[in-house]
Amino acid sequence: MRRNVVLPLLIVVLLLAAAGVGAFFFLSGSIGGGGGGQTETVADAVPTPVPVTVIGARVDIPVGTVITDTATLLEPQQISQNEFNAQPNEFFTSEQISDVRGKLTLVPLIGGQPILRSQLTEPGLSQQIPPAEDGDVRRKAYPVQVDSLTGVADQVNAGDFVDVVVSRVFFYSVDGREFRYPTSKTLVQNAQVLRVLRPAPTSVDAEGGATAPPPGDAAPETAPALDAQGRPIADSSATGAEGTLREGRWVLIIAVTNQEAEILEYARGISEVDRDIARIALVLRGAGDTDIEDTTGISEDILFDQYGVPFPGINRLIIVSPGQQ
């Protein structure tokens, strides 16, 4: 009877032991799995690198293009932080779009790709010449030398528009006597100023005296930015201090036709002797003034006949029109 009681108790003890071992392994597996889950959570917590926004080409841009219409040609693009860090000085960030405007493409730019600094350069003078208007020929660059009086007191900047007035003395003979015939005429109108090449400032030597700059050291005015039509935007900061006059002479590059270049070249004279009796002066146009004015030019005869200037002599008959009486 007693033996029959011990056997069931032994079976119960064995079952409890087996259950304990199973619970131990079960809990051990759960703890290990929990640790793995925590590791994955930590790995997921590592921050993902934030992409960098740079300037790229919205469409394909051919080589030799001056980038003026940034809204049509450019767009912000995102690249990885690693790609940006590989050459950070080559990309234009979103805040540097003004650095792209007005640049000339050295290679074709592919739409959807970032633009690199090595792919762009400053446009030369030929790219600053405005395109031809409908039914007209394209202008060419022509130099005009001026001073404070003939150059509107150095108030003309790149992007301005000027008229060119030429004054010249012609000689003629009557009965063996030589006469001078001075005359002035506006020969070019509405010419755009492409560049202003001003002389470099004089330096001061050890004794306090001014020394002239070496030949070829004339500092050109910085090429201006271009507007949507490809025309340079005027920069008023290049002029001297208000109330002062620049000394010496400097050169303006203006846009003219071949015909206008021929007229100016002949009018200013070929030899140094001719240039002593010829003078070229600029007239600055107001902003937005594109009118072409028909002028008569001026000579002594026109002054006397049309403007009523008294003739200094008694051997000339002045004819006065009824409207001038």
C-alpha positions as a Python dict, from the first residue, in 0.01 Angstrom:
ca = {
    (1, 'M'): (0, 0, 0),
    (2, 'R'): (281, 236, 91),
    (3, 'R'): (463, 146, -227),
    (4, 'N'): (163, 243, -430),
    (5, 'V'): (166, 593, -275),
    (6, 'V'): (539, 663, -342),
    (7, 'L'): (519, 586, -713),
    (8, 'P'): (265, 861, -799),
    (9, 'L'): (465, 1111, -594),
    (10, 'L'): (781, 1024, -786),
    (11, 'I'): (603, 1074, -1116),
    (12, 'V'): (476, 1416, -1003),
    (13, 'V'): (830, 1521, -900),
    (14, 'L'): (971, 1417, -1238),
    (15, 'L'): (702, 1608, -1422),
    (16, 'L'): (769, 1921, -1217),
    (17, 'A'): (1143, 1893, -1285),
    (18, 'A'): (1084, 1855, -1658),
    (19, 'A'): (853, 2156, -1656),
    (20, 'G'): (1116, 2359, -1471),
    (21, 'V'): (1386, 2271, -1723),
    (22, 'G'): (1153, 2361, -2011),
    (23, 'A'): (1063, 2690, -1849),
    (24, 'F'): (1432, 2769, -1799),
    (25, 'F'): (1519, 2718, -2165),
    (26, 'F'): (1208, 2905, -2277),
    (27, 'L'): (1291, 3206, -2064),
    (28, 'S'): (1654, 3197, -2173),
    (29, 'G'): (1548, 3210, -2538),
    (30, 'S'): (1312, 3497, -2471),
    (31, 'I'): (1584, 3696, -2297),
    (32, 'G'): (1827, 3635, -2582),
    (33, 'G'): (1569, 3739, -2839),
    (34, 'G'): (1495, 4053, -2645),
    (35, 'G'): (1862, 4144, -2650),
    (36, 'G'): (1873, 4102, -3026),
    (37, 'G'): (1569, 4326, -3060),
    (38, 'Q'): (1739, 4594, -2855),
    (39, 'T'): (2046, 4576, -3083),
    (40, 'E'): (1831, 4628, -3390),
    (41, 'T'): (1658, 4923, -3223),
    (42, 'V'): (1994, 5085, -3150),
    (43, 'A'): (2104, 5029, -3510),
    (44, 'D'): (1786, 5188, -3640),
    (45, 'A'): (1846, 5491, -3418),
    (46, 'V'): (2164, 5593, -3614),
    (47, 'P'): (2068, 5916, -3805),
    (48, 'T'): (2052, 5900, -4184),
    (49, 'P'): (2284, 6158, -4358),
    (50, 'V'): (2084, 6460, -4473),
    (51, 'P'): (2114, 6524, -4851),
    (52, 'V'): (2270, 6849, -4970),
    (53, 'T'): (2080, 7085, -5202),
    (54, 'V'): (2291, 7211, -5492),
    (55, 'I'): (2229, 7397, -5819),
    (56, 'G'): (2180, 7179, -6125),
    (57, 'A'): (2070, 7207, -6487),
    (58, 'R'): (1694, 7185, -6540),
    (59, 'V'): (1739, 7117, -6913),
    (60, 'D'): (2030, 7041, -7144),
    (61, 'I'): (2241, 7355, -7185),
    (62, 'P'): (2472, 7376, -7491),
    (63, 'V'): (2838, 7470, -7464),
    (64, 'G'): (2904, 7843, -7506),
    (65, 'T'): (2578, 7949, -7339),
    (66, 'V'): (2571, 8250, -7107),
    (67, 'I'): (2339, 8155, -6821),
    (68, 'T'): (2101, 8447, -6782),
    (69, 'D'): (1754, 8295, -6746),
    (70, 'T'): (1811, 8106, -6422),
    (71, 'A'): (1442, 8023, -6378),
    (72, 'T'): (1433, 7826, -6704),
    (73, 'L'): (1782, 7676, -6708),
    (74, 'L'): (1852, 7598, -6341),
    (75, 'E'): (1687, 7405, -6060),
    (76, 'P'): (1774, 7290, -5706),
    (77, 'Q'): (1885, 6927, -5685),
    (78, 'Q'): (1976, 6699, -5396),
    (79, 'I'): (2292, 6489, -5371),
    (80, 'S'): (2422, 6270, -5092),
    (81, 'Q'): (2645, 6409, -4821),
    (82, 'N'): (2925, 6174, -4931),
    (83, 'E'): (2907, 6298, -5292),
    (84, 'F'): (2918, 6659, -5176),
    (85, 'N'): (3207, 6598, -4935),
    (86, 'A'): (3413, 6437, -5212),
    (87, 'Q'): (3450, 6778, -5387),
    (88, 'P'): (3272, 7047, -5184),
    (89, 'N'): (3437, 7336, -5371),
    (90, 'E'): (3298, 7218, -5705),
    (91, 'F'): (2927, 7245, -5628),
    (92, 'F'): (2705, 7552, -5605),
    (93, 'T'): (2481, 7537, -5300),
    (94, 'S'): (2124, 7664, -5314),
    (95, 'E'): (2236, 7998, -5167),
    (96, 'Q'): (2496, 8049, -5443),
    (97, 'I'): (2266, 8074, -5746),
    (98, 'S'): (2391, 8429, -5807),
    (99, 'D'): (2739, 8282, -5865),
    (100, 'V'): (2600, 8083, -6159),
    (101, 'R'): (2410, 8372, -6318),
    (102, 'G'): (2603, 8535, -6602),
    (103, 'K'): (2858, 8253, -6636),
    (104, 'L'): (2959, 8092, -6967),
    (105, 'T'): (2937, 7714, -7009),
    (106, 'L'): (3265, 7545, -7109),
    (107, 'V'): (3102, 7205, -7174),
    (108, 'P'): (2748, 7089, -7249),
    (109, 'L'): (2545, 7064, -6928),
    (110, 'I'): (2308, 6769, -6893),
    (111, 'G'): (1961, 6830, -6758),
    (112, 'G'): (1905, 6677, -6417),
    (113, 'Q'): (2276, 6682, -6328),
    (114, 'P'): (2451, 6915, -6079),
    (115, 'I'): (2657, 7201, -6224),
    (116, 'L'): (3026, 7213, -6129),
    (117, 'R'): (3239, 7524, -6104),
    (118, 'S'): (3495, 7376, -6343),
    (119, 'Q'): (3223, 7367, -6610),
    (120, 'L'): (3172, 7745, -6606),
    (121, 'T'): (3381, 8056, -6662),
    (122, 'E'): (3342, 8432, -6689),
    (123, 'P'): (3211, 8535, -7032),
    (124, 'G'): (3449, 8717, -7261),
    (125, 'L'): (3374, 9040, -7442),
    (126, 'S'): (3229, 8857, -7743),
    (127, 'Q'): (2960, 8700, -7522),
    (128, 'Q'): (2865, 9043, -7386),
    (129, 'I'): (2776, 9184, -7727),
    (130, 'P'): (2394, 9193, -7742),
    (131, 'P'): (2223, 8968, -7997),
    (132, 'A'): (2087, 9116, -8316),
    (133, 'E'): (1733, 9247, -8306),
    (134, 'D'): (1477, 9147, -8566),
    (135, 'G'): (1574, 9274, -8910),
    (136, 'D'): (1903, 9421, -8787),
    (137, 'V'): (2267, 9315, -8791),
    (138, 'R'): (2454, 9221, -8477),
    (139, 'R'): (2681, 9486, -8327),
    (140, 'K'): (3058, 9465, -8293),
    (141, 'A'): (3294, 9597, -8026),
    (142, 'Y'): (3472, 9926, -8103),
    (143, 'P'): (3702, 10131, -7873),
    (144, 'V'): (3656, 10502, -7805),
    (145, 'Q'): (3912, 10700, -7604),
    (146, 'V'): (3772, 10977, -7383),
    (147, 'D'): (3861, 11205, -7094),
    (148, 'S'): (3657, 11379, -6825),
    (149, 'L'): (3508, 11626, -7073),
    (150, 'T'): (3441, 11395, -7367),
    (151, 'G'): (3346, 11100, -7144),
    (152, 'V'): (3064, 11270, -6946),
    (153, 'A'): (3289, 11324, -6642),
    (154, 'D'): (3343, 10949, -6601),
    (155, 'Q'): (2975, 10887, -6528),
    (156, 'V'): (2936, 10628, -6806),
    (157, 'N'): (2935, 10263, -6698),
    (158, 'A'): (2907, 9927, -6867),
    (159, 'G'): (2545, 9871, -6968),
    (160, 'D'): (2472, 10239, -7037),
    (161, 'F'): (2375, 10366, -7382),
    (162, 'V'): (2544, 10662, -7547),
    (163, 'D'): (2540, 10875, -7860),
    (164, 'V'): (2868, 10966, -8029),
    (165, 'V'): (2927, 11320, -8152),
    (166, 'V'): (3224, 11387, -8380),
    (167, 'S'): (3375, 11733, -8427),
    (168, 'R'): (3634, 11781, -8698),
    (169, 'V'): (3805, 12061, -8889),
    (170, 'F'): (3810, 12028, -9266),
    (171, 'F'): (4033, 12239, -9490),
    (172, 'Y'): (3953, 12379, -9832),
    (173, 'S'): (4116, 12630, -10066),
    (174, 'V'): (3966, 12921, -10259),
    (175, 'D'): (4185, 13119, -10498),
    (176, 'G'): (4496, 12982, -10334),
    (177, 'R'): (4380, 13071, -9984),
    (178, 'E'): (4323, 12794, -9731),
    (179, 'F'): (4018, 12802, -9508),
    (180, 'R'): (3921, 12599, -9203),
    (181, 'Y'): (3574, 12449, -9193),
    (182, 'P'): (3485, 12316, -8844),
    (183, 'T'): (3177, 12098, -8810),
    (184, 'S'): (3006, 11867, -8559),
    (185, 'K'): (2758, 11586, -8611),
    (186, 'T'): (2601, 11304, -8413),
    (187, 'L'): (2716, 11000, -8608),
    (188, 'V'): (2618, 10711, -8380),
    (189, 'Q'): (2307, 10683, -8165),
    (190, 'N'): (2199, 10440, -7894),
    (191, 'A'): (2527, 10251, -7874),
    (192, 'Q'): (2560, 10018, -7576),
    (193, 'V'): (2870, 10045, -7358),
    (194, 'L'): (3018, 9698, -7315),
    (195, 'R'): (3320, 9775, -7099),
    (196, 'V'): (3504, 10066, -6942),
    (197, 'L'): (3884, 10033, -6923),
    (198, 'R'): (4008, 10286, -6670),
    (199, 'P'): (4377, 10352, -6594),
    (200, 'A'): (4522, 10184, -6289),
    (201, 'P'): (4567, 10419, -5989),
    (202, 'T'): (4913, 10566, -5943),
    (203, 'S'): (5124, 10421, -5662),
    (204, 'V'): (5334, 10614, -5410),
    (205, 'D'): (5710, 10552, -5399),
    (206, 'A'): (5936, 10552, -5092),
    (207, 'E'): (5988, 10929, -5114),
    (208, 'G'): (5616, 10998, -5118),
    (209, 'G'): (5597, 11078, -5488),
    (210, 'A'): (5343, 10932, -5727),
    (211, 'T'): (5467, 10681, -5980),
    (212, 'A'): (5286, 10589, -6298),
    (213, 'P'): (5170, 10228, -6333),
    (214, 'P'): (5366, 10003, -6571),
    (215, 'P'): (5236, 9973, -6927),
    (216, 'G'): (4954, 9726, -6959),
    (217, 'D'): (4843, 9761, -6598),
    (218, 'A'): (4519, 9937, -6680),
    (219, 'A'): (4246, 9774, -6476),
    (220, 'P'): (3934, 9692, -6678),
    (221, 'E'): (3599, 9740, -6519),
    (222, 'T'): (3465, 9410, -6391),
    (223, 'A'): (3240, 9245, -6643),
    (224, 'P'): (2884, 9309, -6533),
    (225, 'A'): (2610, 9060, -6482),
    (226, 'L'): (2375, 9006, -6773),
    (227, 'D'): (2001, 9053, -6780),
    (228, 'A'): (1746, 8820, -6936),
    (229, 'Q'): (1821, 8964, -7284),
    (230, 'G'): (2193, 8907, -7246),
    (231, 'R'): (2271, 9271, -7189),
    (232, 'P'): (2511, 9381, -6916),
    (233, 'I'): (2356, 9529, -6604),
    (234, 'A'): (2502, 9868, -6518),
    (235, 'D'): (2714, 9897, -6204),
    (236, 'S'): (2721, 10250, -6065),
    (237, 'S'): (2984, 10165, -5804),
    (238, 'A'): (3266, 10193, -6057),
    (239, 'T'): (3262, 10573, -6076),
    (240, 'G'): (3489, 10795, -5873),
    (241, 'A'): (3394, 10986, -5565),
    (242, 'E'): (3112, 11234, -5612),
    (243, 'G'): (3237, 11584, -5689),
    (244, 'T'): (3576, 11471, -5823),
    (245, 'L'): (3703, 11428, -6178),
    (246, 'R'): (3921, 11145, -6300),
    (247, 'E'): (4247, 11258, -6455),
    (248, 'G'): (4392, 11130, -6780),
    (249, 'R'): (4219, 10935, -7052),
    (250, 'W'): (4048, 10597, -7063),
    (251, 'V'): (3877, 10373, -7315),
    (252, 'L'): (3516, 10267, -7355),
    (253, 'I'): (3420, 9966, -7565),
    (254, 'I'): (3089, 10032, -7741),
    (255, 'A'): (2869, 9813, -7962),
    (256, 'V'): (2835, 9946, -8317),
    (257, 'T'): (2771, 9819, -8668),
    (258, 'N'): (3051, 9789, -8922),
    (259, 'Q'): (2919, 10100, -9097),
    (260, 'E'): (2929, 10300, -8774),
    (261, 'A'): (3280, 10173, -8702),
    (262, 'E'): (3394, 10294, -9044),
    (263, 'I'): (3239, 10636, -8984),
    (264, 'L'): (3406, 10677, -8645),
    (265, 'E'): (3740, 10548, -8771),
    (266, 'Y'): (3744, 10799, -9054),
    (267, 'A'): (3605, 11085, -8847),
    (268, 'R'): (3867, 11062, -8574),
    (269, 'G'): (4149, 11061, -8830),
    (270, 'I'): (4410, 10812, -8936),
    (271, 'S'): (4731, 11000, -8853),
    (272, 'E'): (4831, 11190, -8542),
    (273, 'V'): (4799, 11515, -8739),
    (274, 'D'): (4439, 11429, -8825),
    (275, 'R'): (4360, 11350, -8463),
    (276, 'D'): (4474, 11694, -8357),
    (277, 'I'): (4183, 11839, -8556),
    (278, 'A'): (3923, 11575, -8465),
    (279, 'R'): (3741, 11503, -8143),
    (280, 'I'): (3493, 11238, -8032),
    (281, 'A'): (3254, 11307, -7743),
    (282, 'L'): (2993, 11086, -7580),
    (283, 'V'): (2639, 11184, -7486),
    (284, 'L'): (2486, 10968, -7211),
    (285, 'R'): (2127, 10855, -7267),
    (286, 'G'): (1870, 10831, -6992),
    (287, 'A'): (1749, 10491, -6881),
    (288, 'G'): (1501, 10348, -7131),
    (289, 'D'): (1571, 10613, -7397),
    (290, 'T'): (1581, 10439, -7736),
    (291, 'D'): (1467, 10725, -7961),
    (292, 'I'): (1665, 10797, -8276),
    (293, 'E'): (1686, 11173, -8331),
    (294, 'D'): (1733, 11329, -8673),
    (295, 'T'): (1993, 11605, -8641),
    (296, 'T'): (2128, 11854, -8893),
    (297, 'G'): (2479, 11868, -8760),
    (298, 'I'): (2644, 12202, -8696),
    (299, 'S'): (2875, 12420, -8902),
    (300, 'E'): (2924, 12795, -8929),
    (301, 'D'): (2677, 12817, -9215),
    (302, 'I'): (2406, 12636, -9019),
    (303, 'L'): (2468, 12850, -8712),
    (304, 'F'): (2434, 13166, -8917),
    (305, 'D'): (2144, 13058, -9139),
    (306, 'Q'): (1926, 12850, -8905),
    (307, 'Y'): (2006, 12969, -8556),
    (308, 'G'): (2051, 13341, -8613),
    (309, 'V'): (2409, 13359, -8485),
    (310, 'P'): (2550, 13700, -8593),
    (311, 'F'): (2818, 13673, -8860),
    (312, 'P'): (3136, 13865, -8765),
    (313, 'G'): (3168, 14065, -9087),
    (314, 'I'): (2986, 14285, -9338),
    (315, 'N'): (3055, 14093, -9657),
    (316, 'R'): (2791, 13826, -9593),
    (317, 'L'): (2421, 13853, -9655),
    (318, 'I'): (2221, 13676, -9388),
    (319, 'I'): (1889, 13550, -9518),
    (320, 'V'): (1626, 13543, -9248),
    (321, 'S'): (1324, 13325, -9304),
    (322, 'P'): (975, 13470, -9233),
    (323, 'G'): (943, 13248, -8927),
    (324, 'Q'): (1257, 13403, -8777),
    (325, 'Q'): (1148, 13766, -8821),
}
